[in-house]
């Protein structure tokens, strides 16, 4: 029995559609609400953020065991994680610093910012139970001088549910709490 060209084409198209992958879901961190501090306005710059190499990938990374990482090919970041953390931290700090403060993600204002924030993440991913863990070291460098002190933080957040969206919101909230701590040191 001979199939017509249309029948063969229909079978091939149906087979191709069945084998195709779903489109990836793309996520971004967002600024978390926070209370503004009082005081004089400040200009600040968030320097490039250092992240662990295992997180430096487009896919969202999760811990699936004590020594095992899980990567879902279809759940991705909308931009490199280090750039996103830098941008969102700048937004978080701008919302928390005194009115009139300006925070950028690099020395784009004039190069004369009064403060530069350096940040290195040791970890920023969920545990196997879904708890988001943010481990960070940061320094506030003042143009006026003084010896900067390296601060550390370990912040955990539990997502509202086990969806990826809730996990990313918990990550955003953890970054917002870090911004609270940094803003208190800046003022």
C-alpha positions in Angstrom: 0.0 0.0 0.0 1.4 3.3 -1.0 0.9 6.5 1.0 0.3 9.8 -0.6 2.9 12.6 -0.3 0.5 14.5 2.0 0.0 11.5 4.3 3.8 11.0 4.6 4.3 14.7 5.3 1.5 14.6 7.9 3.1 11.6 9.7 6.5 13.3 9.6 5.2 16.6 11.0 3.3 14.8 13.7 6.4 12.8 14.7 8.5 16.0 14.8 5.9 17.8 16.9 5.8 14.9 19.4 9.6 15.0 19.7 10.0 18.7 20.1 10.8 20.1 23.5 8.7 22.6 25.4 9.9 26.1 25.3 12.0 27.1 28.3 10.6 29.2 31.1 12.6 32.3 31.8 12.9 33.9 35.3 14.3 37.1 36.8 15.0 38.3 40.3 13.1 41.4 41.3 13.6 44.1 43.9 12.0 43.4 47.2 10.2 46.1 49.2 12.1 47.6 52.1 12.0 50.6 54.5 14.1 53.6 53.6 16.7 54.8 56.1 17.1 58.3 57.3 20.1 60.6 56.8 21.9 62.4 54.0 21.6 61.2 50.4 24.6 59.2 49.1 25.8 58.2 45.7 26.9 54.6 45.5 28.0 52.0 43.0 27.5 48.2 43.2 30.6 46.7 41.7 30.5 43.5 39.6 29.2 40.6 41.8 31.3 37.5 42.1 29.3 34.2 42.0 30.4 30.6 42.3 31.2 29.0 39.0 28.5 26.3 39.4 25.9 29.1 39.3 27.4 30.8 36.3 25.1 29.2 33.7 21.8 30.1 32.1 19.9 27.3 33.8 18.6 27.6 37.4 20.6 25.3 39.7 19.2 23.5 42.7 20.8 21.1 45.2 19.3 17.7 44.8 21.5 16.1 47.6 24.5 16.8 49.8 26.9 16.6 46.9 24.6 16.6 43.9 23.3 19.6 41.9 20.3 19.5 39.7 19.9 21.6 36.5 16.6 21.8 34.6 17.3 22.6 30.9 13.9 24.3 30.6 14.1 26.7 33.6 16.5 29.5 32.8 17.6 32.9 34.0 16.7 35.9 31.8 20.2 37.3 32.1 23.5 36.1 33.6 23.0 35.6 37.4 25.9 37.9 38.4 24.5 40.8 36.3 21.0 40.2 37.6 22.1 40.2 41.3 24.1 43.4 40.7 21.2 45.1 39.1 18.6 44.0 41.7 20.9 44.8 44.6 21.3 48.3 43.2 17.5 48.6 43.0 17.1 47.2 46.5 19.6 49.7 47.9 18.1 52.6 46.1 14.8 51.9 47.8 16.4 51.6 51.2 18.9 54.5 51.3 17.9 58.1 52.2 15.7 60.0 49.8 17.8 61.5 47.0 20.4 58.7 47.0 21.6 57.3 43.7 22.8 53.8 43.2 24.2 52.5 40.0 25.5 49.1 38.8 28.8 50.5 37.8 30.7 53.7 37.9 28.5 55.3 35.2 27.5 58.5 37.0 30.8 60.3 37.2 33.3 57.9 38.8 32.9 60.1 41.9 30.5 57.9 43.8 31.0 58.3 47.6 30.6 54.5 48.2 31.3 51.3 46.3 29.8 48.0 47.4 31.7 44.8 46.6 29.8 41.6 46.9 30.9 37.9 46.6 28.3 35.2 46.9 29.4 31.9 48.3 26.1 30.3 47.6 22.7 31.4 46.2 20.5 28.3 45.5 17.9 26.2 47.1 18.5 23.2 49.4 16.9 19.8 48.5 13.9 20.8 50.7 13.5 24.0 48.7 14.9 26.4 51.3 16.8 29.2 49.5 20.3 29.8 51.0 22.2 33.0 50.3 25.7 33.1 51.7 27.5 36.4 51.0 30.5 38.5 51.9 30.5 42.2 51.2 32.5 45.4 51.8 31.5 49.0 51.7 34.3 51.1 50.3 34.1 54.8 51.0 35.9 57.3 48.8 36.6 59.3 52.0 38.8 56.5 53.1 38.8 54.4 56.2 39.5 50.7 56.4 36.6 48.6 55.0 35.4 45.8 57.0 34.3 42.6 55.3 30.9 41.5 56.5 29.2 38.1 56.1 25.7 36.9 56.0 23.8 33.7 55.7 20.2 34.3 54.9 17.6 31.6 54.4 14.1 31.9 52.9 11.3 29.3 52.6 9.3 29.6 49.3 5.5 29.9 49.7 5.1 26.7 47.7 7.2 24.3 45.6 6.9 26.2 42.3 9.9 27.7 40.6 8.2 31.1 40.7 7.9 30.9 44.5 11.5 29.9 44.7 12.7 32.9 42.7 10.5 35.2 44.8 12.2 33.7 47.9 15.6 34.4 46.3 14.5 38.0 45.6 13.4 38.4 49.3 16.8 37.0 50.5 18.6 39.5 48.3 16.3 42.2 49.7 17.3 41.2 53.3 21.0 41.5 52.3 20.3 45.0 51.0 18.7 45.9 54.3 21.9 44.8 56.1 24.2 46.7 53.6 22.1 49.8 53.8 22.4 49.9 57.6 26.2 49.8 57.2 26.2 52.6 54.7 24.2 55.1 56.7 
